[in-house]
Amino acid sequence: MGIIRKPKLTEIVAMKKLLDEASDEGKVLSRRLAEMFENARDFHVYVDAQGVGGLTALHIDLIDLAEVRSLVVRKDLRGSGIGRQLVEAAMDEAMHLDIERVYAFTRIPQFFLRLGFTQVERSELPYKAFKDCLQCPLFPDCDETALIRDITPKPQIS
Ligand SMILES: CC(C)(COP(=O)(O)OP(=O)(O)OC[C@H]1O[C@@H](n2cnc3c(N)ncnc32)[C@H](O)[C@@H]1OP(=O)(O)O)[C@@H](O)C(=O)NCCC(=O)NCCS
């Protein structure tokens, strides 16, 4: 049994290894190690006795908009709710930052639909959302679906 938390800088290399494995399978976009260190505070990780078992990042684009990206769970841990917990940790962080909407680009829209995201036309997202497209090997023939989730503040308990 592991925990979800913010990463330590000493875990970034292990995080990149997980990301690279999924990237080699065409599931996520690879990130440079330097970029991962620069954006270290974007991430949450799942950590267990074997080390880093999953990660995702919440990357801020605009005052009211962020992207959830770089979502990977170690193969032997998949199907036990860790991917969902990682995305929910990113959503909680978005709520604390007063971010109104979080979007994702994905080839597995069903996963995000289960987590309360709604499919949108890519053209509904602002220009900033396409920041990574030029470095994507699939550009301009993208086969990813855009989804978005509104972030609603949790009710205050008095
Ligand atoms: C996608 C991924 C992160 C899911 O992680 P996970 O820990 O296995 O997911 P969970 O166990 O939290 O699943 C949450 C829900 O999504 C569903 N789900 C999981 N993987 C799915 C998939 N590939 N397609 C559709 N639905 C999926 C589960 O059935 C579950 O639904 P339920 O709650 O109704 O039972 C993991 O499979 C992975 O790392 N894949 C390779 C990288 C990748 O594709 N990343 C996403 C890029 S956008």
The ligand as an SDF file (V2000), in Angstrom:
LIG
                    3D

 48 50  0  0  0  0  0  0  0  0999 V2000
   -4.3130    5.1830  -17.8090 C   0  0  0  0  0  0  0  0  0  0  0  0
   -3.7250    4.7300  -16.4970 C   0  0  0  0  0  0  0  0  0  0  0  0
   -2.9820    5.8970  -15.8410 C   0  0  0  0  0  0  0  0  0  0  0  0
   -4.8840    4.2890  -15.5740 C   0  0  0  0  0  0  0  0  0  0  0  0
   -4.3540    4.0100  -14.2950 O   0  0  0  0  0  0  0  0  0  0  0  0
   -5.0610    2.9320  -13.3570 P   0  0  0  0  0  0  0  0  0  0  0  0
   -4.4700    3.0650  -12.0030 O   0  0  0  0  0  0  0  0  0  0  0  0
   -4.9860    1.5980  -13.9950 O   0  0  0  0  0  0  0  0  0  0  0  0
   -6.5750    3.4450  -13.3820 O   0  0  0  0  0  0  0  0  0  0  0  0
   -7.6720    3.2280  -12.2480 P   0  0  0  0  0  0  0  0  0  0  0  0
   -7.5230    1.8670  -11.6590 O   0  0  0  0  0  0  0  0  0  0  0  0
   -7.6200    4.3750  -11.2880 O   0  0  0  0  0  0  0  0  0  0  0  0
   -9.0150    3.3070  -13.0830 O   0  0  0  0  0  0  0  0  0  0  0  0
  -10.0030    4.2820  -12.8540 C   0  0  0  0  0  0  0  0  0  0  0  0
  -11.1780    3.9680  -13.7770 C   0  0  0  0  0  0  0  0  0  0  0  0
  -10.7700    4.1250  -15.1390 O   0  0  0  0  0  0  0  0  0  0  0  0
  -10.9500    2.8890  -15.8500 C   0  0  0  0  0  0  0  0  0  0  0  0
   -9.7790    2.7250  -16.7330 N   0  0  0  0  0  0  0  0  0  0  0  0
   -8.5310    2.4330  -16.3760 C   0  0  0  0  0  0  0  0  0  0  0  0
   -7.7200    2.3640  -17.4490 N   0  0  0  0  0  0  0  0  0  0  0  0
   -8.5100    2.6200  -18.5110 C   0  0  0  0  0  0  0  0  0  0  0  0
   -8.2760    2.6670  -19.9040 C   0  0  0  0  0  0  0  0  0  0  0  0
   -7.0520    2.4570  -20.4270 N   0  0  0  0  0  0  0  0  0  0  0  0
   -9.3090    2.9710  -20.7170 N   0  0  0  0  0  0  0  0  0  0  0  0
  -10.5500    3.1910  -20.2120 C   0  0  0  0  0  0  0  0  0  0  0  0
  -10.8370    3.1490  -18.8880 N   0  0  0  0  0  0  0  0  0  0  0  0
   -9.8320    2.8500  -18.0490 C   0  0  0  0  0  0  0  0  0  0  0  0
  -11.0150    1.8290  -14.7910 C   0  0  0  0  0  0  0  0  0  0  0  0
  -11.7740    0.7130  -15.2140 O   0  0  0  0  0  0  0  0  0  0  0  0
  -11.6790    2.5510  -13.6450 C   0  0  0  0  0  0  0  0  0  0  0  0
  -13.0720    2.6150  -13.8320 O   0  0  0  0  0  0  0  0  0  0  0  0
  -14.0910    2.2860  -12.6150 P   0  0  0  0  0  0  0  0  0  0  0  0
  -13.6900    3.1910  -11.4810 O   0  0  0  0  0  0  0  0  0  0  0  0
  -15.4180    2.5960  -13.1930 O   0  0  0  0  0  0  0  0  0  0  0  0
  -13.8370    0.8610  -12.2860 O   0  0  0  0  0  0  0  0  0  0  0  0
   -2.7590    3.5300  -16.6730 C   0  0  0  0  0  0  0  0  0  0  0  0
   -3.4320    2.5090  -17.3590 O   0  0  0  0  0  0  0  0  0  0  0  0
   -1.4980    3.8630  -17.4460 C   0  0  0  0  0  0  0  0  0  0  0  0
   -0.4950    4.2790  -16.8620 O   0  0  0  0  0  0  0  0  0  0  0  0
   -1.5420    3.7100  -18.7990 N   0  0  0  0  0  0  0  0  0  0  0  0
   -0.3800    4.0230  -19.6260 C   0  0  0  0  0  0  0  0  0  0  0  0
   -0.1710    5.5250  -19.7660 C   0  0  0  0  0  0  0  0  0  0  0  0
   -1.4190    6.2350  -20.2580 C   0  0  0  0  0  0  0  0  0  0  0  0
   -2.1350    5.7740  -21.1360 O   0  0  0  0  0  0  0  0  0  0  0  0
   -1.6500    7.4190  -19.6560 N   0  0  0  0  0  0  0  0  0  0  0  0
   -2.7960    8.2530  -19.9710 C   0  0  0  0  0  0  0  0  0  0  0  0
   -2.3940    9.2640  -20.9500 C   0  0  0  0  0  0  0  0  0  0  0  0
   -3.6450   10.5010  -21.1600 S   0  0  0  0  0  0  0  0  0  0  0  0
  1  2  1  0
  2  3  1  0
  2  4  1  0
  2 36  1  0
  4  5  1  0
  5  6  1  0
  6  7  2  0
  6  8  1  0
  6  9  1  0
  9 10  1  0
 10 11  2  0
 10 12  1  0
 10 13  1  0
 13 14  1  0
 14 15  1  0
 15 16  1  0
 15 30  1  0
 16 17  1  0
 17 18  1  0
 17 28  1  0
 18 19  1  0
 18 27  1  0
 19 20  2  0
 20 21  1  0
 21 22  1  0
 21 27  2  0
 22 23  1  0
 22 24  2  0
 24 25  1  0
 25 26  2  0
 26 27  1  0
 28 29  1  0
 28 30  1  0
 30 31  1  0
 31 32  1  0
 32 33  2  0
 32 34  1  0
 32 35  1  0
 36 37  1  0
 36 38  1  0
 38 39  2  0
 38 40  1  0
 40 41  1  0
 41 42  1  0
 42 43  1  0
 43 44  2  0
 43 45  1  0
 45 46  1  0
 46 47  1  0
 47 48  1  0
M  END
$$$$
